[in-house]
């Protein structure tokens, strides 16, 4: 039992023994790889390597390393069985707010597997990979056009890495101007990575409160700028923000920060709500990362490292990290050294020029949608979020009803008050209904937050089923059917995890279990 | 006579004993955080200004800075929390104390809320 009194222990083995195997039809009890692995099999048939003597001396290992070995079918079955316990965007709506889990079209995958794009190496001579360089360059041009910015750095590997890149450019620009500014303004509703990025670069984070309607007020920013006059390097603002609201004061905030000598870093995680409708460059943004896995439908995890290109304003462009892809007539080349590029680049964040597999998928998505299609994707994402909000606003608690939702709808736990059911219980009950839960307890500005982002991928039928399910759950709360929540999840292979014990007494090392003994012994 | 305890809007409590201030997080804060799994405490000798983030309390839900309600130098921290962070949940305002400070300015305490005012404040949340 954890502090909330929810059952967390696994059912005793006897209770699960309704079948001989412990399996329940397609719900297979899959042991760990170490438990099914042996030492006498191998999935590959390779000759022992010819070594010339022992070059490791006394450091040579003498005991077996005890890694499990499996034949190829055994390994394949193990991972397929594990994958069947998982939830995926290919199975249904993945409503994690702030994560933008949109469908990954198969066309992207087909293009990414073309040999000319997948079987190349970053150290190949540029003359032999002109097409790949052209693709990176073209993708960059599209990102510049979509965001209305001056230039782009393609190499950062993920959203938070992009944040780091943008803030490093700001730090470099300040240093070049001979300024030492030590503070960064971060609204309370920011992504958690924003204050972490600022702190990682040695800045002190100054929080700006949410103004009561889920937005950041220009007056609060001006007050913070006045209080820390001459010390503020930048503001890190997410727009649309994590409450799913477009910041109405964004231009006034940008002006105030610029007047105070600071830069405007925009967290571009939610670009998918405004793409084709508003250009961050027009809003006064100096640097912004773009999560290709959110707005441009490349896979989240699993598909390899991410990509977080950063678009920069003219003032920050000279400080961009290397390498950069440049076009010279019909030829493309890489700028590898600061001396080729004005000498002000802050350096290199990655060994090579970026995450090619993600670039290909994002570019395929752009080309298959076209300018009109991308604009419609934004419109549909916003429409779907508002459709969910409209379908639930009479039974759940909309946190900030004064503003229309953008790409995601934020609810809080007021509708659960006095019921004894928490946001977490409600989310776990969704698992029993076959849904991946929404984002819970984020953003921190509301109590017991539930943040739902359907994306444009969902059909009206899919949204209707989702809304109907949540309404049924709310009515179950009202009817006092608390076991649907306190006992949830009830139908999963394992019940609720004891997060507290997992954090307090983590088991970080696998130990071989006692040999299995037949009950008849 | 029990020493008076003062409270902040950020849900820290502080108890003054002579020129020493003992501080921790309130029962309300502990309840809101949920099960605490880790407490990061400052080094003894560290000088904290009122409002400085002195410690970090991490629960299954979130990691939160704990702001010092008053200015002073850290003279002792509650090392027992290393092994049993759950004390912050079980006894937030007694055994779950976080640190002791050597008071720099006794007058600062007057700016804080007393128990009645804090209770009233919590009721509005």
Contacts between the chains, C-beta under 8 A, distances in Angstrom:
chain1	res1	chain2	res2	distance
A	2	B	35	6.3
A	3	B	34	6.5
A	3	B	35	4.7
A	3	B	89	6.6
A	4	B	34	7.7
A	441	B	61	5.6
A	441	B	62	7.2
A	444	B	62	6.9
A	499	B	35	7.5
A	499	B	60	4.3
A	500	B	35	3.8
A	500	B	37	6.4
A	500	B	60	5.5
A	503	B	35	7.8
A	503	B	37	3.6
A	503	B	38	7.2
A	503	B	60	6.1
A	504	B	35	7.9
A	504	B	37	5.2
A	504	B	85	6.8
A	504	B	86	7.2
